[in-house]
Amino acid sequence: MEEIKNIRFGCLTKKGCAEVHEMPLKDLKDNEVLIKQLACNICTADYTQWLGLREHNGYPISGGHEGSGVVIKKGLNVSDLEIGDFVALANNYCGSCEFCRSGRESECRIRATYDDHGIYKGRMGFADYFIRPVTSVIKMNKELTPGEAAFLEPVATVVKGIKKLRLKPFEKVVVIGAGTMGMLNAFVARAYGAQVIISEMMENKLDTAKKLGFSTINPSKENAVDKVMEFTSNKGADIVIIAVGNTNANIEASKMLKKMDGKMLLFAASYPSPEIGITANDIHYRRIEVIGTYLADLKDFLNAADLLNTKKIDVSKLIEKNTYYLDDINEAFKEASTPGKYRVSVLLHKE
């Protein structure tokens, strides 16, 4: 194998500007692997930073965390991965703190320490090569495309939320929003046995949801609450997952729920932060559970890998068709930030 001395990576240098920079590759440690990174998908956090809408720790940002690649070198202590294994990025964690020992790796204090690369801050998902702790990658099915495998992290965050809902088979679930994360919530809820209906205003997203086998509501053309009551034999939904950061969506979700003991999952953030919009008395008298979710733990990543590797969920329709390579990264961000788009995947090698 040709020795890799320098890496090329995409980074945000100012609002609306993504560039390709270069830096030396660090030395490989015994518990690390060198990954030839194949693809990194642009998530909402990435493009809202590019747009200047989301807070961050300053430029330059070497972001990207929805990635996949191939192991091309491994440290002396790495025993559970081999050269040539196809992997996707998970979170970093130490494995020994109180949070890691109790299965709460998302709270590990070192989770973000690997994001510090001198003047650059971020997960380096848009790098052509990168060295990572072996604990921060998970083996994937080679039948998946690099862009599909890169969905590991967002699917894991969805799994975390679905677990918090304690979802049971045959429960009626409404998902508000059919963007990438709304569709992933619908996929995972269906894989766990729920009956799912999706509420969305954009026609192209409604068409995608229908083609993927979901019942749909267009709240701009019909009364969404009435349609949910029709879907649930006038009982109301057991669960509403709100995959848009919007006060009106929160209010509408509360009206879609069954009379008592319904659950609302606040999956999406927005900037500035929206109000929840429902009263404390409504939550009290109807025994509504308002649940927040963010990030994912190791077991969620493993569950997500199983869903993807066994094709229990198919994310192929959630990748935009235009091809972008690393040198096209600013154009990729332009498309990713266009309303109505699903994930834009940046390919990090042309061969």
C-alpha positions as CSV (number, residue, x, y, z in Angstrom):
1,M,0.0,0.0,0.0
2,E,1.3,3.5,-0.9
3,E,2.1,5.5,2.2
4,I,-0.5,8.2,3.0
5,K,1.4,11.3,4.2
6,N,-1.3,14.0,3.7
7,I,-5.1,14.1,3.7
8,R,-7.4,16.3,1.8
9,F,-10.7,17.3,3.5
10,G,-13.7,19.5,3.1
11,C,-14.1,22.3,5.6
12,L,-16.3,25.4,6.1
13,T,-14.2,28.5,6.1
14,K,-17.0,31.1,6.3
15,K,-20.8,31.4,5.8
16,G,-21.7,29.8,2.5
17,C,-18.1,28.6,1.7
18,A,-16.9,25.0,1.8
19,E,-13.3,24.5,0.6
20,V,-10.8,21.6,0.3
21,H,-7.8,21.9,2.6
22,E,-4.8,19.6,3.2
23,M,-2.9,18.6,6.4
24,P,-0.5,15.8,7.4
25,L,-1.9,12.5,8.5
26,K,-1.1,11.7,12.1
27,D,0.6,8.6,13.3
28,L,-1.5,5.4,13.8
29,K,-1.9,4.3,17.4
30,D,-2.3,0.7,18.6
31,N,-6.1,1.1,19.1
32,E,-6.8,2.9,15.8
33,V,-7.6,2.2,12.2
34,L,-6.7,4.1,9.0
35,I,-9.9,4.5,6.9
36,K,-10.0,5.2,3.2
37,Q,-13.2,7.2,3.5
38,L,-15.5,6.6,0.6
39,A,-18.6,8.8,1.2
40,C,-19.9,11.4,3.6
41,N,-23.6,12.5,3.5
42,I,-24.4,16.2,4.3
43,C,-26.8,16.3,7.3
44,T,-29.0,19.1,8.5
45,A,-26.4,20.2,11.1
46,D,-23.8,20.5,8.4
47,Y,-25.7,22.6,5.9
48,T,-27.3,24.8,8.6
49,Q,-23.7,25.6,9.7
50,W,-22.9,26.3,6.0
51,L,-25.9,28.6,5.9
52,G,-24.8,30.4,9.0
53,L,-28.0,29.4,10.9
54,R,-26.6,27.0,13.5
55,E,-24.2,27.9,16.3
56,H,-20.7,26.4,16.3
57,N,-17.3,27.0,17.8
58,G,-16.0,29.1,14.9
59,Y,-14.4,28.5,11.5
60,P,-12.8,26.5,10.0
61,I,-15.2,23.6,10.6
62,S,-13.9,20.2,9.4
63,G,-17.3,18.5,9.8
64,G,-19.1,15.6,8.4
65,H,-20.2,12.6,10.6
66,E,-22.4,10.5,8.3
67,G,-19.6,8.6,6.7
68,S,-18.4,5.2,5.5
69,G,-15.1,3.7,4.2
70,V,-12.7,0.8,4.1
71,V,-10.1,-0.2,6.7
72,I,-6.7,0.0,5.0
73,K,-4.4,-0.2,8.0
74,K,-4.9,-1.2,11.7
75,G,-3.0,-0.7,14.9
76,L,-1.4,-3.6,16.9
77,N,-4.2,-3.9,19.4
78,V,-7.1,-4.0,16.8
79,S,-8.4,-7.6,16.7
80,D,-12.1,-7.3,15.6
81,L,-11.5,-5.5,12.3
82,E,-9.5,-6.7,9.3
83,I,-7.9,-4.9,6.3
84,G,-10.6,-4.5,3.7
85,D,-13.6,-4.4,6.1
86,F,-16.3,-1.9,5.1
87,V,-17.3,0.3,8.0
88,A,-19.4,3.3,8.9
89,L,-18.8,6.0,11.4
90,A,-20.3,5.9,14.9
91,N,-19.5,8.1,17.9
92,N,-16.3,8.2,19.9
93,Y,-16.3,7.1,23.5
94,C,-13.8,6.1,26.1
95,G,-15.5,2.9,27.4
96,S,-14.4,3.4,31.0
97,C,-16.2,6.4,32.4
98,E,-19.4,6.2,34.5
99,F,-21.5,7.0,31.4
100,C,-19.9,4.4,29.1
101,R,-20.1,1.7,31.9
102,S,-23.8,2.3,32.1
103,G,-24.5,2.2,28.3
104,R,-24.8,6.0,28.0
105,E,-21.9,6.5,25.6
106,S,-23.5,9.6,24.1
107,E,-22.8,11.4,27.4
108,C,-19.1,10.4,27.4
109,R,-16.9,13.4,28.2
110,I,-14.4,12.5,25.5
111,R,-17.0,12.1,22.8
112,A,-15.9,15.4,21.2
113,T,-12.2,15.3,22.0
114,Y,-11.4,13.6,18.7
115,D,-13.0,16.6,16.9
116,D,-9.9,18.8,17.7
117,H,-7.4,19.0,14.9
118,G,-5.4,22.1,15.7
119,I,-7.2,25.0,14.0
120,Y,-9.8,22.7,12.6
121,K,-12.8,21.4,14.6
122,G,-15.1,18.5,13.5
123,R,-15.4,14.8,12.8
124,M,-13.4,15.0,9.5
125,G,-16.1,13.0,7.7
126,F,-15.2,14.9,4.4
127,A,-11.6,13.7,4.5
128,D,-10.3,11.3,1.9
129,Y,-8.4,9.3,4.6
130,F,-8.6,9.6,8.3
131,I,-7.3,7.7,11.4
132,R,-10.1,6.8,13.9
133,P,-10.3,4.9,17.2
134,V,-11.5,1.3,16.4
135,T,-14.4,1.9,18.8
136,S,-15.8,4.7,16.6
137,V,-16.5,2.5,13.5
138,I,-18.9,-0.4,12.9
139,K,-18.6,-3.1,10.3
140,M,-21.2,-2.9,7.5
141,N,-22.6,-5.1,4.8
142,K,-20.6,-4.7,1.6
143,E,-23.8,-4.9,-0.5
144,L,-24.6,-1.4,0.7
145,T,-23.4,1.5,-1.3
146,P,-21.0,3.9,0.6
147,G,-23.9,6.5,0.7
148,E,-26.3,4.0,2.1
149,A,-23.8,2.7,4.8
150,A,-23.3,6.4,5.8
151,F,-26.8,6.4,7.1
152,L,-25.7,4.5,10.2
153,E,-25.5,7.5,12.5
154,P,-28.9,9.1,11.6
155,V,-30.6,5.7,11.8
156,A,-29.0,5.2,15.2
157,T,-30.4,8.5,16.5
158,V,-33.9,7.4,15.3
159,V,-33.5,4.0,17.0
160,K,-32.7,5.9,20.2
161,G,-36.0,7.9,19.9
162,I,-38.1,4.9,19.0
163,K,-36.8,3.1,22.1
164,K,-37.7,6.0,24.3
165,L,-41.2,5.8,23.0
166,R,-41.4,2.1,24.1
167,L,-43.2,1.5,20.8
168,K,-45.4,-1.7,20.6
169,P,-46.4,-3.6,17.5
170,F,-49.6,-2.4,15.8
171,E,-49.6,1.0,17.5
172,K,-50.8,3.9,15.3
173,V,-47.9,6.3,14.7
174,V,-48.0,9.7,12.9
175,V,-44.8,11.2,11.6
176,I,-45.0,14.9,10.9
177,G,-42.4,15.8,8.2
178,A,-41.2,13.5,5.4
179,G,-37.7,14.9,5.1
180,T,-34.8,12.5,5.6
181,M,-35.2,12.2,9.3
182,G,-39.0,12.0,9.1
183,M,-38.7,9.1,6.6
184,L,-36.1,7.4,8.8
185,N,-38.4,7.6,11.7
186,A,-41.2,6.1,9.6
187,F,-38.9,3.3,8.4
188,V,-37.8,2.3,11.8
189,A,-41.3,2.6,13.4
190,R,-42.6,0.3,10.7
191,A,-39.7,-2.1,11.1
192,Y,-40.6,-2.3,14.8
193,G,-44.2,-3.2,13.9
194,A,-46.1,0.1,14.0
195,Q,-48.8,1.3,11.6
196,V,-47.5,4.6,10.2
197,I,-49.0,7.6,8.5
198,I,-46.9,10.5,7.3
199,S,-48.0,14.2,7.2
200,E,-46.1,16.4,4.8
201,M,-46.8,19.5,2.6
202,M,-44.2,19.1,-0.1
203,E,-45.6,17.1,-3.1
204,N,-42.3,15.5,-4.0
205,K,-41.8,14.2,-0.5
206,L,-45.4,12.9,-0.4
207,D,-44.8,11.1,-3.6
208,T,-41.6,9.4,-2.2
209,A,-43.5,8.4,1.0
210,K,-46.3,6.9,-1.1
211,K,-43.9,5.0,-3.3
212,L,-42.3,3.6,-0.2
213,G,-45.6,2.2,1.0
214,F,-46.8,4.7,3.5
215,S,-50.2,6.3,3.9
216,T,-49.9,10.1,3.7
217,I,-51.7,13.3,4.6
218,N,-51.2,16.7,2.9
219,P,-52.2,19.2,5.6
220,S,-52.2,22.1,3.1
221,K,-55.1,20.4,1.2
222,E,-56.9,18.4,3.9
223,N,-57.5,18.6,7.7
224,A,-54.7,16.6,9.1
225,V,-56.3,15.9,12.5
226,D,-59.5,14.6,10.8
227,K,-57.4,12.3,8.6
228,V,-55.6,10.9,11.6
229,M,-58.9,10.3,13.3
230,E,-60.1,8.5,10.1
231,F,-56.9,6.4,10.1
232,T,-57.3,5.4,13.7
233,S,-61.1,4.7,13.8
234,N,-61.6,8.0,15.6
235,K,-59.4,7.0,18.5
236,G,-56.4,9.2,17.8
237,A,-52.8,8.2,17.4
238,D,-50.8,6.4,20.1
239,I,-47.7,8.3,19.1
240,V,-46.8,11.4,17.0
241,I,-43.2,11.9,16.0
242,I,-42.5,15.5,15.1
243,A,-39.6,15.6,12.7
244,V,-39.8,19.3,12.0
245,G,-38.9,22.1,14.4
246,N,-42.2,24.0,14.4
247,T,-44.6,25.2,17.1
248,N,-47.6,24.7,14.9
249,A,-46.6,21.1,14.2
250,N,-46.3,20.5,18.0
251,I,-49.8,21.9,18.6
252,E,-51.3,19.9,15.7
253,A,-49.5,16.8,17.1
254,S,-51.2,17.1,20.4
255,K,-54.6,17.2,18.7
256,M,-53.8,14.1,16.7
257,L,-53.1,12.1,19.9
258,K,-55.6,9.7,21.5
259,K,-57.6,11.2,24.4
260,M,-55.2,10.0,27.1
261,D,-51.8,8.5,27.4
262,G,-50.5,9.6,24.0
263,K,-46.8,10.2,23.4
264,M,-45.2,13.1,21.4
265,L,-41.5,12.7,20.3
266,L,-39.8,16.0,19.7
267,F,-37.2,14.7,17.2
268,A,-36.1,17.9,15.4
269,A,-34.4,21.1,16.5
270,S,-34.8,24.5,14.8
271,Y,-33.0,27.8,15.1
272,P,-34.3,29.9,16.8
273,S,-35.8,27.3,19.1
274,P,-39.6,27.0,18.6
275,E,-42.0,26.9,21.6
276,I,-43.6,23.6,22.5
277,G,-47.0,25.3,22.1
278,I,-49.2,23.1,24.3
279,T,-50.3,23.9,27.8
280,A,-49.2,22.3,31.0
281,N,-52.9,21.5,31.8
282,D,-53.3,19.7,28.5
283,I,-50.2,17.6,29.3
284,H,-51.5,17.0,32.8
285,Y,-55.2,16.1,32.2
286,R,-54.5,14.0,29.1
287,R,-51.4,12.4,30.6
288,I,-49.4,13.3,27.5
289,E,-45.8,12.2,27.4
290,V,-43.6,14.8,25.7
291,I,-40.3,13.1,25.0
292,G,-37.1,14.6,23.7
293,T,-34.3,12.7,22.0
294,Y,-30.8,13.5,20.8
295,L,-27.7,11.5,19.8
296,A,-27.4,7.7,20.2
297,D,-25.6,5.2,22.4
298,L,-23.5,2.2,21.2
299,K,-26.4,-0.3,21.4
300,D,-28.4,2.1,19.2
301,F,-25.6,2.1,16.6
302,L,-25.5,-1.7,16.7
303,N,-29.3,-1.9,16.2
304,A,-29.1,0.6,13.4
305,A,-26.3,-1.5,11.7
306,D,-28.6,-4.5,11.9
307,L,-31.5,-2.7,10.3
308,L,-29.3,-1.5,7.4
309,N,-27.2,-4.6,7.0
310,T,-30.2,-7.0,6.8
311,K,-32.1,-4.6,4.6
312,K,-34.9,-4.3,7.1
313,I,-34.9,-0.7,6.0
314,D,-33.9,0.6,2.5
315,V,-32.5,4.1,2.5
316,S,-31.5,4.2,-1.2
317,K,-34.4,6.5,-2.1
318,L,-33.2,9.1,0.4
319,I,-30.0,9.9,-1.5
320,E,-30.1,12.6,-4.2
321,K,-29.0,11.4,-7.6
322,N,-26.5,14.1,-8.5
323,T,-22.9,12.9,-8.0
324,Y,-20.5,15.2,-6.1
325,Y,-16.8,14.6,-5.4
326,L,-14.6,16.2,-2.8
327,D,-13.6,19.0,-5.1
328,D,-17.3,19.8,-5.7
329,I,-18.1,20.1,-2.0
330,N,-19.4,23.7,-2.1
331,E,-21.8,22.8,-4.9
332,A,-22.9,19.8,-2.8
333,F,-23.7,22.0,0.1
334,K,-25.7,24.3,-2.2
335,E,-27.9,21.3,-3.2
336,A,-28.1,19.9,0.3
337,S,-29.5,23.2,1.6
338,T,-32.2,23.5,-1.1
339,P,-35.7,22.9,0.4
340,G,-37.2,19.6,-0.5
341,K,-33.9,17.7,-0.8
342,Y,-33.0,14.4,0.8
343,R,-29.3,13.5,1.7
344,V,-26.6,14.7,-0.7
345,S,-23.7,12.3,-0.7
346,V,-20.1,13.5,-1.3
347,L,-17.9,10.8,-2.8
348,L,-14.3,11.2,-1.5
349,H,-12.5,9.2,-4.3
350,K,-13.1,9.2,-8.0
351,E,-11.9,5.6,-8.7
